[in-house]
Amino acid sequence: MGSGPLVEARKTATARAHSNIAFVKYWGNRDHSLRLPANSSISMNLSALHTTTIVDWNRRLGEDLLTINGKAAGEGTLRRVREHLDVLRRRFGMDAFASVASRNNFPMGTGIASSASAFAALTVAAAAAARFELTEREMSALARLGSGSAARSVPAGYVEWLAGSSHETSFAEAFAPPQHWDLVDVIAIVSREHKHVGSSAGHMTAASSALQPARVASARARIDAVKQSIMRRDFDRFASIVEEDSNLMHAVMMTSRPPLLYWEPLSLMIMKAVRRWRQQEGIAVCYTLDAGPNVHCICLASDAGAVSGRLLALSEGIEVMQSGVGAGAGVMPPA
Ligand code: PMV
């Protein structure tokens, strides 16, 4: 008999992807089922925050299985991952179910999003296990179908996700490598509570805000300006647009029906302090917030210690995590 049929019965690979933080945000879709975003967005990958995922396509399974950090996943998460595996099965011509084991190196329940790194790692591992070769562009587009921001976790470093107008034209690509500019994200964790309204549900309500058309119409100008400020390493210009874009997205959230109020009192306290540190003390730092109350303080690496120390001194309710610019998603050697 030999080992042929056994080898064919199971196809396994491991991949790692990093989380990312957007400087010009994605909020709202023009097509919800394809996750075609209302506007293009830009981000940097976060080297310190990653998900490592093993996919095992296994003909002996009767259904897809998923563990996260060693525990069986909850029903909602399992359903979402199975839907993504269905998409991948169709694309790869795969007829087996998969056993998926995913681990985040950052603590769960910190309010730090894991869907970007999770769906990027899942897509890359699933393709590698199926021995299916994809361009980075198509890998990014496929990851997007699991979670929009996952498209941006596929390429390395500083990335733009081009909104596009179809599945094939909506993907992310790098515009500068990680070493281009030594930015650090000092994340101020102000609440460990799970989000009441996650981003998938939030994207559905974006169009109900009277401010969303103005945010979308002006996004291209902010992207061009932020990209240029990154290319020129012009922190002051970068800072003013990144903060404006975060404020704009939260203005849309706050004026949607129903309104989404993600900020906590500590979030606002930090935003004001960050502006003070920049304007009065000359520290190169600015803030941006995703769909939650935690504040991402983006700074030059040389200022990261000062920012972290000041955040911890502001309140006992603040915890801090720190990350530099990360690599793209990739296959790992078997453990
Ligand atoms: O990819 P999602 O559905 O988790 O959406 C991400 C939305 C924000 O984090 C709020 C903004 C962004 O561009 O990352």
Boltz pocket constraint, residues with backbone or C-beta under 6 A from the ligand:
constraints:
  - pocket:
      binder: B
      contacts: [[A, 20], [A, 21], [A, 22], [A, 24], [A, 25], [A, 26], [A, 27], [A, 41], [A, 113], [A, 115], [A, 116], [A, 147], [A, 148], [A, 149], [A, 150], [A, 199], [A, 200], [A, 289], [A, 290], [A, 291]]
      max_distance: 6.0
